[in-house]
């Protein structure tokens, strides 16, 4: 095509409509406008730039202007305005449809990636379009805040922009799932997850972030994702401090609850007698938790509970009397501490431990 020539496929019928409209003084017909919309849709689907296409329409109008009567200038401009507006409408409509389709495909991919169960070969092919190589190790971070977040939300968009601006070449997938923010990165890149956690904590107004361990393959991503989610759940149930919780630091808790019935029996047999104390079992459980979390330092435990050291000492003595186990005795300490951890994991005594 010669320089300056108009691509006929996107202005087919356009010049004829302009000439006829200018000669008769009419508006473009409904069919003519619909033809312009259809051409705009096809141009968008072909990936052509709208700016150049509009320039082609204006060039075509300039070419026919000298052949028209001087009085036709006004009708020509009006007809061009109608045609270009219809063309742009079709173009934008196709773009919006493409965006919606891409979002739907991305959401379907994220669901298959994080829940597993999809054909691994096809999943790997789709993953490459989103910058992931499933043959590598990957780790997942999950952030949650005071409210749910979805794709396109200002919080999610802001975090994604910040992370990609700093680590744009790292094969990172950022998305949302069940109102949480998700970051998937190749293994061995803790700096990316740390930066994501920092951004998520700040953007969500003090939310929490769980970080799973690095695992290989598509199943590894699912595993790491579940670890990150479980870390958040454990942190909430155990009242763990801090905004970031690594699954690698919490491995003892799943081990303790692997046999839930055995743990429930331990909690009930060791701590059950505390129900007979004044105020029930909960104040004594809080005392044990603070005592063990403070390294068995009475002054620090008393500070955490806003008690005097004397009051704390009295509670520890009552625990010894009721349970027959002394929290200060190394022989009894492990059993009491394990039972206290189990109580928090099981929600005891607020609900049945079994």
Helices and strands as residue ranges (DSSP letters): G 8-10, H 14-24, H 30-45, H 50-65, G 70-72, H 73-115, H 120-129, E 137-144, H 154-167, E 173-177, E 180-186, H 190-203, E 208-211, E 215-216, H 217-238, E 244-246, G 247-249, H 251-256, H 260-271, G 272-276, H 282-293, H 298-305, H 309-323, H 330-346
